[in-house]
Amino acid sequence: MTDADPAAFPPPGAAPGPSPDEPPDTVPPAAHDPPPLVTGAAEAREAVLAFEAALARSPALAARLAYPRAWMALKDEAGWHYAPALWAGHAGLSADAYLALASRLDGRRAEAALRAFCAPVTDPRRADKHARRLRALFARHAVGRAPNARLRLLEPAPDAAPADLEARVVDLVVEVARLLGPAARAALRRRLS
């Protein structure tokens, strides 16, 4: 009789364990994929409003408020709303998904997507007002910290001239193309010529 590993033979009626040929991670690959970038102002608006709702329910999300440098500001009939550009630039994020994927999401791509229909806040007085409102948001969620000292703010742009909009779309395409591998970049060049 041999000394067999008892774990190799589950008790009768027990579910069999994973096969040695199966990867240990059983989460479907789609769960690891980052969400798509927003493609319009309406999607970004939904994302900003969803952030504040998620923030009210997630202490873990509130604990990360001081990290983002870039934020999107949005005004509606209820007042000003804020979300990190990383959140606002991706469609359909939840607090759990953001916390799980934040280290893998690219803030530059999110900001580039937002700049297609947003503009940076360059007026110092306006930026100061936004910074005060953000500090109040942090205080409401008991963060105990201030916004990042290198704070950058984006607001929905007033209706841009078509040439300006086209320039922003070109900037977005260039940013995305930089992230492509050599074969995909070559395919993009062929399709554009």
Protein Blocks (a to p, Z undefined) as FASTA:
>chain_A
ZZddfklmccehiacdddfkbcfblcdfklmpccdddfbfklmmmmmmmmmmmmmmmmkl
mmmmmmpmbdcddddfkbccdddfklmmpghiafklmmmmmmmpcfklmmmmmmmmpccd
fbfklmmmmmmmmmmmmmmnonopacdfkbccddddddddfklmmmmmmmmmmmmmmmpc
fklmmmmmmmmZZ
